Amino acid sequence: MSEEKNNPGYLLSVLGNRCPRCREGHLFKSHNPYAFKKHEYIKMYDHCPVCGQPTEIEVGFYYGTSYVSYALTVAFSVATFIAWWALIGISIYDNRLFWWLGINAVLLVLLQPVFMRLSRTLWLSWFVKYDPDWKAHPIQDPERIVKEQMGNW
């Protein structure tokens, strides 16, 4: 039972920006998504500080997160539209729709660092599977990493 406490489920580990392999280590150096000083909000560890899982599996690995981020923002916008419609209503005879558009746009800008981090965590979790016995299994080096090309993009 205590093993489950130490290793949260998939959803909690993704929302907490934790390593998908051990679900314990943090992926980002700063826990604050709004630490804009020196771009701390976007800096990731090269390897999980707990299990050593590489966070960049191949050169340009995180380019695919733009699609994930897009899907997250569309889902957020649909959710806010439905909530606005249910709570306030939508009408063509006044400006309620434009108020939703404005408020939704401001929320999307404010939440962008959160969506960026969440999309990176989701993307990595789809390629690195959870290993409940990660201490006994050694990490295999990613086959598509060329050390000389890292950071070259």
C-alpha positions in Angstrom: 0.0 0.0 0.0 2.9 2.4 0.8 4.3 1.6 -2.7 1.2 3.2 -4.3 1.7 6.3 -2.2 5.2 6.8 -3.4 4.2 6.3 -7.0 1.1 8.2 -7.9 -1.0 7.2 -10.8 -0.5 8.3 -14.4 -2.8 11.4 -14.2 -1.2 12.7 -11.0 2.3 12.1 -12.3 1.6 14.0 -15.5 -0.1 16.9 -13.7 2.9 17.0 -11.3 5.4 17.0 -14.2 7.0 13.9 -12.9 9.2 11.4 -14.7 7.1 8.8 -16.5 9.5 5.9 -15.8 9.6 6.2 -12.0 6.9 8.8 -11.4 9.0 10.3 -8.6 11.5 12.7 -10.1 10.6 16.1 -11.4 11.2 16.8 -15.1 11.6 20.6 -14.8 14.3 22.3 -12.8 11.9 24.9 -11.5 8.6 23.8 -9.9 7.1 27.2 -10.7 5.8 27.4 -14.3 5.9 31.2 -14.0 9.6 31.5 -13.1 10.4 33.7 -16.2 13.7 34.9 -14.9 16.4 33.4 -17.1 13.8 31.1 -18.7 13.7 28.8 -15.7 10.2 27.7 -16.4 11.2 25.8 -19.5 14.5 24.2 -18.4 14.3 20.5 -18.0 16.8 18.1 -16.4 18.8 16.1 -19.0 18.1 13.0 -16.9 15.5 12.3 -14.2 17.1 13.1 -10.9 15.7 10.0 -9.3 15.9 7.1 -11.9 18.3 8.6 -14.5 15.8 8.4 -17.4 17.0 10.7 -20.3 14.4 13.4 -20.9 15.4 13.9 -24.6 15.2 10.7 -26.4 16.3 12.0 -29.8 17.4 15.3 -31.3 14.3 17.5 -31.8 12.2 15.1 -29.7 9.9 17.9 -28.3 8.8 19.3 -31.7 5.7 17.1 -31.5 4.6 18.8 -28.3 3.2 21.7 -30.4 0.4 19.3 -31.5 -0.3 18.3 -27.9 -0.3 21.9 -26.7 -2.7 22.8 -29.5 -5.0 20.0 -28.4 -4.9 21.1 -24.8 -5.7 24.7 -25.7 -8.6 23.7 -27.9 -10.0 21.4 -25.2 -9.6 24.2 -22.7 -11.4 26.7 -25.0 -14.2 24.2 -25.6 -14.6 23.6 -21.8 -14.7 27.4 -21.1 -17.2 27.9 -23.9 -19.5 25.2 -22.5 -19.1 26.6 -19.0 -19.8 30.1 -20.2 -22.8 28.9 -22.2 -24.2 27.0 -19.2 -23.6 29.8 -16.6 -24.0 33.0 -18.6 -25.5 32.0 -21.9 -24.7 32.9 -25.5 -26.7 35.4 -27.4 -26.4 37.1 -30.8 -28.2 40.2 -29.4 -25.5 41.3 -27.0 -21.8 41.1 -26.4 -21.6 37.9 -24.3 -19.9 35.9 -27.0 -17.2 38.6 -27.4 -16.7 38.7 -23.6 -16.1 35.0 -23.7 -13.6 35.4 -26.5 -11.7 38.1 -24.7 -11.6 36.3 -21.3 -10.7 33.0 -23.0 -7.8 34.7 -24.9 -6.5 36.2 -21.7 -6.7 32.9 -19.9 -4.9 31.1 -22.7 -2.0 33.6 -22.6 -1.8 33.3 -18.8 -1.9 29.5 -18.8 0.5 29.0 -21.7 3.5 28.1 -19.5 1.3 25.5 -17.8 0.2 24.1 -21.1 3.7 24.0 -22.4 5.0 22.0 -19.5 2.0 19.7 -19.5 2.4 19.0 -23.2 6.1 18.1 -22.7 5.3 15.8 -19.8 2.5 14.1 -21.8 4.6 13.7 -24.9 7.5 12.1 -22.9 5.0 9.8 -21.1 3.8 8.4 -24.4 7.3 7.3 -25.3 8.6 6.2 -21.9 6.6 3.6 -20.1 6.2 3.3 -16.3 8.4 0.7 -14.7 7.3 -0.1 -11.1 10.6 -2.0 -10.6 12.8 0.6 -12.2 15.5 0.2 -9.5 16.2 -3.4 -10.8 16.1 -2.5 -14.5 19.0 -0.6 -16.0 18.3 2.3 -18.4 18.9 1.6 -22.0 20.6 4.4 -24.0 18.3 5.9 -26.6 19.5 4.6 -30.0 18.8 7.8 -31.9 21.0 10.2 -29.8 24.0 11.6 -31.4 25.9 13.3 -28.6 27.7 15.7 -31.0 24.3 17.0 -32.3 22.6 17.6 -29.0 21.6 21.3 -28.6 22.3 21.9 -32.3 18.7 22.6 -33.3 
